[in-house]
Amino acid sequence: MNTAYWIVAGTLALFYVYAGTLKVIRSREQLRPMMAWVDRVPLPALRALGAVEILGAIGLMLPPLTGTALWTASVAAIGFVVLQTGAIAVHLTGEDRRITLNVGLAATAAVTAWLATGL
C-alpha cells in the first residue's frame, strides 16, 4: 500500500505543483486559454488558490518523507477533495461546464486520503 500511496500521491502532487505555480506566476491573460473561469475570480484569490495548491502538494509529500505527523497527508488529500468540490461548483455556475478533470482529481484525492491512512 505504501507504493500505491507514492504513485497516486506523487502524481497528484506533481499536478498541483504545476497548476499552483501557473496560478501564482502567470497573468490572467496567460491563464485564460487554460482556465475559462479566471475572469470570475479576483487576482489575489487566484494567487492564493495557487499557493494553497502548492502547500497542499507539499502536505502530501513531506510528512511521509520525514515520518512525522503522517495524519497531515490525509488532511491535505481531503483538502484537495474539498477544493475540487468547490471547483466543480464554480464550473457549473459559470459558462464552462467541463468538470471531468475536477471529478477525476477529486476521486484521486479521495483515494490518496484512504491510502494515507495506511502509512
Secondary structure, 3 states (H helix, E strand, C coil): CHHHHHHHHHHHHHHHHHHHHHHHHCCHHHHCCCCHHHHHCCHHHHHHHHHHHHHHHHHHHHHHHHCCCCHHHHHHHHHHHHHHHHHHHHHHHCCCCCCHHHHHHHHHHHHHHHHHCCC
